[in-house]
Protein backbone atom coordinates (compact mmCIF):
# COMPACT_ATOMS: atom_id res chain seq x y z
CA UNK A 1 0.00 0.00 0.00
CA UNK A 2 2.78 2.41 0.95
CA UNK A 3 4.50 1.63 -2.37
CA UNK A 4 1.38 2.64 -4.34
CA UNK A 5 1.01 5.88 -2.39
CA UNK A 6 4.68 6.71 -2.98
CA UNK A 7 4.32 5.94 -6.71
CA UNK A 8 1.18 8.15 -6.94
CA UNK A 9 2.93 11.07 -5.22
CA UNK A 10 5.98 10.65 -7.47
CA UNK A 11 3.80 10.61 -10.62
CA UNK A 12 1.91 13.74 -9.52
CA UNK A 13 5.16 15.58 -8.80
CA UNK A 14 6.75 14.47 -12.05
CA UNK A 15 3.99 16.03 -14.20
CA UNK A 16 5.43 19.27 -15.60
CA UNK A 17 3.52 22.26 -14.28
CA UNK A 18 2.00 24.56 -16.89
CA UNK A 19 2.74 28.20 -16.22
CA UNK A 20 -0.41 30.26 -15.93
CA UNK A 21 -0.94 34.01 -15.79
CA UNK A 22 -4.16 36.02 -15.81
CA UNK A 23 -4.17 39.49 -17.38
CA UNK A 24 -6.96 42.05 -17.07
CA UNK A 25 -7.12 44.55 -19.93
CA UNK A 26 -8.93 47.88 -19.48
CA UNK A 27 -10.08 50.42 -22.06
CA UNK A 28 -11.03 53.53 -20.04
CA UNK A 29 -14.05 55.58 -21.04
CA UNK A 30 -16.53 57.98 -19.50
CA UNK A 31 -19.53 56.66 -21.44
CA UNK A 32 -18.59 53.01 -21.92
CA UNK A 33 -15.55 51.35 -20.37
CA UNK A 34 -14.34 48.02 -21.72
CA UNK A 35 -12.66 45.18 -19.87
CA UNK A 36 -11.25 41.86 -20.99
CA UNK A 37 -9.66 39.01 -19.05
CA UNK A 38 -7.30 36.49 -20.63
CA UNK A 39 -5.35 33.59 -19.24
CA UNK A 40 -1.93 32.63 -20.52
CA UNK A 41 -1.77 28.88 -19.97
CA UNK A 42 1.55 27.64 -21.30
CA UNK A 43 1.64 28.61 -24.99
CA UNK A 44 -2.15 29.08 -25.14
CA UNK A 45 -4.18 32.23 -24.62
CA UNK A 46 -7.74 31.81 -23.38
CA UNK A 47 -10.53 34.38 -23.07
CA UNK A 48 -12.03 34.23 -19.59
CA UNK A 49 -14.35 37.23 -19.85
CA UNK A 50 -14.99 40.45 -21.72
CA UNK A 51 -17.62 43.12 -21.30
CA UNK A 52 -18.36 46.77 -20.75
CA UNK A 53 -19.33 49.09 -17.94
CA UNK A 54 -22.22 51.30 -19.07
CA UNK A 55 -21.92 54.82 -17.75
CA UNK A 56 -24.07 56.81 -20.21
CA UNK A 57 -27.05 57.15 -17.87
CA UNK A 58 -25.03 58.66 -15.04
CA UNK A 59 -25.08 62.47 -15.24
CA UNK A 60 -22.70 63.07 -12.34
CA UNK A 61 -19.08 62.53 -13.43
CA UNK A 62 -18.00 61.61 -9.89
CA UNK A 63 -20.65 58.90 -9.69
CA UNK A 64 -19.24 57.50 -12.96
CA UNK A 65 -15.81 57.35 -11.34
CA UNK A 66 -17.28 55.55 -8.34
CA UNK A 67 -18.92 52.97 -10.61
CA UNK A 68 -15.65 52.41 -12.54
CA UNK A 69 -13.79 51.87 -9.27
CA UNK A 70 -16.41 49.44 -7.95
CA UNK A 71 -16.66 47.41 -11.17
CA UNK A 72 -12.89 47.12 -11.63
CA UNK A 73 -12.59 45.88 -8.04
CA UNK A 74 -15.40 43.40 -8.72
CA UNK A 75 -13.66 41.98 -11.80
CA UNK A 76 -10.35 41.78 -9.92
CA UNK A 77 -12.07 39.97 -7.06
CA UNK A 78 -13.67 37.50 -9.45
CA UNK A 79 -10.70 36.64 -11.69
CA UNK A 80 -7.71 37.51 -9.46
CA UNK A 81 -5.50 38.82 -12.27
CA UNK A 82 -1.73 38.72 -11.89
CA UNK A 83 -1.36 41.92 -13.90
CA UNK A 84 -3.48 44.74 -15.31
CA UNK A 85 -2.86 46.38 -18.67
CA UNK A 86 -4.60 49.67 -19.41
CA UNK A 87 -4.84 51.81 -22.51
CA UNK A 88 -3.40 55.31 -22.21
CA UNK A 89 -5.84 58.17 -22.89
CA UNK A 90 -5.60 59.33 -26.48
CA UNK A 91 -4.97 62.96 -27.31
CA UNK A 92 -8.15 65.01 -27.66
CA UNK A 93 -8.61 68.64 -28.66
CA UNK A 94 -11.30 69.03 -26.01
CA UNK A 95 -9.39 69.57 -22.75
CA UNK A 96 -12.42 68.73 -20.59
CA UNK A 97 -12.89 65.37 -22.36
CA UNK A 98 -9.20 64.57 -21.92
CA UNK A 99 -9.37 65.47 -18.23
CA UNK A 100 -12.43 63.25 -17.65
CA UNK A 101 -10.84 60.36 -19.52
CA UNK A 102 -7.66 60.72 -17.47
CA UNK A 103 -9.69 60.61 -14.28
CA UNK A 104 -11.44 57.43 -15.45
CA UNK A 105 -8.08 55.81 -16.12
CA UNK A 106 -6.69 56.99 -12.79
CA UNK A 107 -9.60 55.52 -10.84
CA UNK A 108 -9.19 52.16 -12.63
CA UNK A 109 -5.44 52.15 -11.91
CA UNK A 110 -6.07 53.06 -8.25
CA UNK A 111 -8.54 50.16 -7.95
CA UNK A 112 -5.92 47.70 -9.25
CA UNK A 113 -3.13 49.06 -7.05
CA UNK A 114 -5.38 48.98 -3.98
CA UNK A 115 -5.44 45.20 -4.47
CA UNK A 116 -1.66 45.09 -5.08
CA UNK A 117 -2.10 44.16 -8.75
CA UNK A 118 0.70 45.70 -10.86
CA UNK A 119 -0.29 47.88 -13.82
CA UNK A 120 1.23 48.62 -17.24
CA UNK A 121 0.04 51.30 -19.69
CA UNK A 122 0.02 51.12 -23.50
CA UNK A 123 -0.67 53.73 -26.15
CA UNK A 124 -3.61 52.93 -28.48
CA UNK A 125 -1.27 52.78 -31.48
CA UNK A 126 0.97 50.27 -29.70
CA UNK A 127 -2.03 48.06 -28.88
CA UNK A 128 -3.24 48.04 -32.51
CA UNK A 129 0.29 47.40 -33.79
CA UNK A 130 0.75 44.45 -31.42
CA UNK A 131 -2.53 42.78 -32.34
CA UNK A 132 -2.91 43.53 -36.07
CA UNK A 133 0.54 44.68 -37.20
CA UNK A 134 -1.01 48.04 -38.14
CA UNK A 135 -0.96 50.94 -35.69
CA UNK A 136 -3.81 52.63 -37.57
CA UNK A 137 -6.15 49.61 -37.66
CA UNK A 138 -9.86 50.18 -37.05
CA UNK A 139 -11.71 48.82 -34.02
CA UNK A 140 -13.41 46.32 -36.33
CA UNK A 141 -10.05 45.07 -37.65
CA UNK A 142 -8.77 44.66 -34.09
CA UNK A 143 -11.89 42.68 -33.13
CA UNK A 144 -11.60 40.43 -36.20
CA UNK A 145 -7.92 39.68 -35.51
CA UNK A 146 -8.66 38.88 -31.87
CA UNK A 147 -11.34 36.39 -32.95
CA UNK A 148 -8.68 34.57 -34.97
CA UNK A 149 -5.96 34.79 -32.32
CA UNK A 150 -8.14 33.77 -29.40
CA UNK A 151 -10.53 31.50 -31.28
CA UNK A 152 -13.86 32.96 -30.18
CA UNK A 153 -16.89 33.44 -32.40
CA UNK A 154 -19.25 35.73 -30.50
CA UNK A 155 -19.30 39.33 -31.66
CA UNK A 156 -19.53 41.73 -28.71
CA UNK A 157 -22.20 44.44 -28.83
CA UNK A 158 -19.60 47.07 -27.96
CA UNK A 159 -16.13 47.18 -29.50
CA UNK A 160 -14.86 48.68 -26.24
CA UNK A 161 -14.82 45.10 -24.92
CA UNK A 162 -12.56 43.83 -27.71
CA UNK A 163 -10.42 46.97 -27.37
CA UNK A 164 -9.83 46.03 -23.72
CA UNK A 165 -9.09 42.45 -24.73
CA UNK A 166 -6.56 43.84 -27.21
CA UNK A 167 -4.77 45.73 -24.42
CA UNK A 168 -4.43 42.48 -22.45
CA UNK A 169 -3.12 40.64 -25.52
CA UNK A 170 -0.69 43.50 -26.26
CA UNK A 171 0.66 43.20 -22.72
CA UNK A 172 1.09 39.45 -23.18
CA UNK A 173 3.02 39.98 -26.43
CA UNK A 174 5.27 42.62 -24.87
CA UNK A 175 6.22 40.25 -22.07
CA UNK A 176 6.89 43.19 -19.75
CA UNK A 177 7.10 42.84 -16.00
CA UNK A 178 5.00 45.60 -14.41
CA UNK A 179 6.74 47.66 -11.80
CA UNK A 180 3.88 49.82 -10.54
CA UNK A 181 3.07 47.71 -7.51
CA UNK A 182 1.79 49.70 -4.58
CA UNK A 183 4.19 50.00 -1.65
CA UNK A 184 4.32 51.95 1.56
CA UNK A 185 5.86 55.41 1.71
CA UNK A 186 8.56 54.05 4.03
CA UNK A 187 9.60 51.33 1.57
CA UNK A 188 9.55 53.87 -1.29
CA UNK A 189 12.01 56.06 0.62
CA UNK A 190 14.30 53.13 1.39
CA UNK A 191 14.27 51.96 -2.24
CA UNK A 192 14.78 55.48 -3.65
CA UNK A 193 17.41 57.24 -1.54
CA UNK A 194 17.86 60.90 -2.39
CA UNK A 195 14.59 61.15 -4.39
CA UNK A 196 12.79 63.12 -1.68
CA UNK A 197 14.42 66.03 0.14
CA UNK A 198 13.52 67.68 3.39
N, C-alpha and C positions, 0 to 999 in steps of 0.2 A: 504493500500500500504506500509506504513512504517513498519507494522508488518511483511510483506513478506520479505522486505529488511533485517530487523533485523534477521529473521529466516535464510535467505540465508547466511548472514555473520557468524552467529553462527555455521551453519553446515560446512562452509568452514574452520572455525577456529578449529572445533572439530575433523576434519580429522587428524589422527596422521601423522606427517611428517616422511618420509622415509629418513634416513640418507644416504647421497651420498658422495663419495670421488673418485676422479680420480687420478690414479697413472700412471706415465710414466716410463717404464722400458727401460734401455739402455744397450746394449752389445757392448762395444767399440771395434773398429777394425781399422786397417789402410788400409785394402783392401775393406772390407765390414763391415758396422756398422749396427747392428740391433736395431730396436725400436719397442715397443709395448705399447699400451695404454689400460688400463682396467678401468672399473667403478665399484666401490663397491656400490651397491644400496640395502640397507638393508642387507639381508643375501645372496643376489645374486651377482655374479661376471659376468660382461659383457665385451666382447671384443669390443672396439671402433675402434681400428686400429692396424695394425702391418705391418712392411715393413723394407726395408733396404736402406742404403745410399751407392751407388756404388762409390768406390774411386779408383778402379784398374787403370783407364785410366790416372789419374793424376800422373805425374812423380815427381812433386815438393811436398815434404812432407808438406811444409808450406801452400800450396794451399789446400791440403787435410784437414788440420786443420781448415782452413777458411770455407771450405764446411761443415765440421762437425758442427762448431759453427752456421753457417747460418741455417742449416737444423734443428738442435735441437731447435733453437729459433722459427723456422717456426711451428714445431709440438707443442711447448708450446703455441704459439699464437693461434693455431687452437683449441686445446683441453683444454687449461687452467688447467693443472694438479695441484692438491693440493700438491703433493709430487713427487719426482723423486727418483727412485731406480736404481743404477748402479752397474754393475759387476766389481769387482776388477780385475786388470790385473793379469793373471796367471804367475807363475814363468817360465822364459825361459832361456835356456843356452846362447842364443845369446843376449848379453847386448844391442846391437843397436836396436834389435826388441823390447825388453822390454822397452827401453827408448821411442821409437816411440809410443808404445801402451799406455804408461803412459801419454804422451803428448795428445793423442787422448782422453783419459779419462778426463784429466784436462780441456781441451777445452770444453767438454760436460758439466762438472760440472760448469765451469765458466759461460756458457750460462744460465744454470738453475738459478744459484745464482744471475745473473744480472737481472733476472726477479723476484727475491725474492721468488723462489720456493725452499723449503728445500730439501736436498739430503741425502740419506743413501746409504752405500756401502756394498756389500755382496760378499763373496768369492764364486767362481764357485762351490765348493763342497757343500757349504751351500745352494745354489740355487737348485742344483740337489736333495739334501736331502729333502728339503722342498716340492718339487713338486712330486718326485717319491718315496721318502723313501730310496733312494740309492744314496749316495754321489759320486759313480763312474758310474752312469748311462750314457748311450750314448746320443748324441744329438737327435737321432731318438726316444729313449725311452722317453725323456723329451717332445718332440713334441707330441707323442702319448698320453701321460698322460694329457697334456694340452687340447688336443681335447676332452677327456672325461670330464675333470673338467669344461671346459668353453663351452662345447657343440658347437664346430664349426667343419665343415667337410672339408673345403678347406685345401689343403696341400701347404704350402708356398714353393716357388722355392728355397729359402735360409733358412737354419735352424738358421741363425743368428737372423731372425725375431722371431722365437719361443723361442730362447734363451733369447731374450730381454723381451718377454712376461713372461717367467719363472721368471725373476728377479722381475718384477712387482708383480707377484703372490706370490713369496717368501716374498716380503715386506709386502704384505697384511696378510699373515699367521703369520709373526713375530709380527705384531701389534705394531711396534715401532713408536715412535714420533720423527721425525727427528729434529736435533738441529742445523744443519749447515745452518741456515738462515743468509743471508748477513746483516751485520750491519755496522754502521759507526765506524771509529777508536775511536771516542770520547766515544760512547756507550760501545765499547769493554773495554776501560780503566776503565769506571765506574763500569762495571759488573765484572771486573777481577782485583781488587786492588792488587798491589804488583807483578803482572805478568811481568810488563815491568819496567826496572830500567833506571834511567838516564833521 
